[in-house]
Amino acid sequence: MLPEIVVTSRSLSITDAVLIETPFRVESHLSHRKQSSATCSNRNSPRGVSHSLPFRLRKVEGRNFFPPANDFSYSAPPMLDLGYVRQHLDAVETMARDRGVALDLGKFRAIDAERREIIHTTEQKKAERNKASDEIVQLKKAGKDAAPILARMKEVSDEIKRNDERIAALDEQLRDFMLTVPNIPHASVPVGKGAEDNVEVRRWGAPPKFDFAPKPHWEVGERAGILDFESAVKIAGARFAVYKGLGARLERAIANFFLDVHTREHGYTEILPPFLVNTASLTGVGQLPKFAADMFHLEGTDLWLTPTSEVELTSLHRDETLDADSLPIKVCAWTACFRSEAGAAGKDTRGIKRQHQFQKVEMFKFTRPEQSYDELESLVRNAETVLERLGLHYRTTLLCTGDMGFASAKTYDIEVWLPSTGEFMEISSCSNTEAFQARRSGIRFKPKGGKSEFVHTLNGSGLAVGRTWIAIVENYQQADGSILVPEALRPYMGAERIAARG
């Protein structure tokens, strides 16, 4: 467990306070920087890939781990700040190693040391200037020549100006570094290198039994005439799909079912946000600068195609202070999502499992710190509920440190059963980022009579629509090539079965 600390104002210089308390303002030029190849090996790592695309769209590089209800604690301070990193470099280094992330802490130490030295020198120069100002006043009153001191103060002022410019440059380097430091895992997260070290929490249901060899979704879909890859290639290229007839209706039915359950039963407010997002929004959630290679950027603009509506939902309250009594705020959104899949070359190229465009219903919460882990468990149950309504066998796993997302403090994955492979496929990822995203996005709350604090943010797929489509087609396929429609979707489909073509 990483040590807890209390950062007081006495331990920080004025410049430190600016770095810690002021949300990062990312200028538009950030989106045009050349991205280097990834230095981490976790599940969200992109590769450094860059090439042109048409239409001015450019690709830039069963154990219980729940915290006790009456024993809430953090494994680290509720925010990751410069003061914490500076005072606990060894702990941060251990955290990065556990996550499989390479951090150049040597460079951080050098920049920080130079910055501290220059600040100390500048303060001495300013003290000298203040003292000289009094001397100049006295000399002028006495009718004496103050020219030598004035000349010296001109030199001092020039030195202070140069030092201030250098401090600003070093501050920028520290900000850039801090944007690459992942969140600190919660104490309940198991240490591990990858998916093999994740811990299964529970399962629901059982795999369906077939008296024939189940086929993969792309074969079932093409046989039923509801999935067309050849047309998609003509329209957009590889890793796109065209849904037809009842296949398109099934995609729409799934999304509507999810939204109805979450808004009517789980208490979320539906949002329909833009599908284009700016650099500041992506930086606030932790997508930039680290994962630029996994996204699509609109050339000549500060806009990107959204990789997940988590970006838009976070930014609903960017740079705002919320009323404590309004928390938790629960919102959900259906959007298309766009990912280059730069880090997944050669993986899952058949079918629609891993595409450049897919649809997803996202659940999102803004909470007070002390309620966020209870809200995480509720978020997971919301996602599990819709799978149970669809009659799909699934398991829920707690991710280890090496398999977690960059911004997450704790993540559960929900995986649905695929008969064609005899394996589980991830269909939802539910995370508590604690104050990590709120701090980057400047989202606070103010309790009555108290000081403002950063909210905690939580996100989860509720669910990935395309992957649910896959699971339904595979689990409900019939020997004659038809597909039964789950009862929960029949009111949305107006049909009980998708027939196979003759």
Number of C-alpha atoms within 10 A of each C-alpha: 12 18 10 14 12 9 13 8 10 7 10 14 12 9 12 16 15 13 19 19 13 14 17 20 13 18 10 14 10 14 26 15 12 13 18 14 15 19 15 20 16 19 16 19 22 26 22 19 19 17 9 11 11 7 8 11 16 19 22 25 26 12 10 11 13 14 14 10 9 6 6 12 15 18 16 19 18 20 22 21 20 19 18 19 17 14 12 16 15 13 16 21 17 14 22 21 16 18 27 21 22 15 18 10 16 10 13 17 13 10 16 18 12 14 20 13 12 17 19 11 15 21 13 13 17 16 12 13 20 12 11 17 15 10 14 18 12 13 15 11 9 9 9 10 11 15 11 10 16 15 11 13 19 13 12 17 16 12 16 21 13 13 17 15 12 16 22 14 13 16 19 13 16 18 17 14 16 17 18 16 21 23 26 28 30 22 17 17 21 19 18 19 19 18 17 11 16 22 20 17 17 14 15 15 12 12 16 14 10 13 7 8 10 22 20 20 25 20 15 22 26 17 16 21 18 22 25 17 20 13 14 16 14 10 12 13 13 14 20 21 22 16 19 17 12 20 21 14 16 26 20 16 22 26 25 17 16 25 25 14 17 26 15 11 10 16 13 20 16 19 17 12 15 12 18 18 20 18 22 24 25 27 23 26 24 25 21 20 18 24 24 28 28 27 24 22 26 17 17 11 13 18 20 24 20 24 25 24 30 24 25 25 25 24 22 14 16 21 16 14 16 20 13 17 12 11 15 17 16 22 21 27 27 24 23 18 21 21 19 25 21 22 18 16 11 9 10 12 13 14 18 22 20 19 20 21 17 21 20 24 27 29 29 26 26 29 25 26 18 14 14 21 23 14 20 24 15 13 26 24 14 21 23 21 17 19 23 13 13 18 19 23 20 23 21 22 21 29 26 25 30 27 24 31 22 27 21 25 25 27 27 26 24 27 21 26 24 25 22 14 11 10 11 16 19 18 23 25 25 26 27 28 28 33 30 27 29 27 27 27 27 22 27 25 23 17 13 10 6 8 9 16 22 26 31 28 29 29 28 26 27 31 27 23 26 22 22 24 21 22 26 24 25 24 26 19 25 20 12 10 20 19 22 18 20 19 14 15 18 15 12 16 21 12 14 14 17 22 17 18 12 7
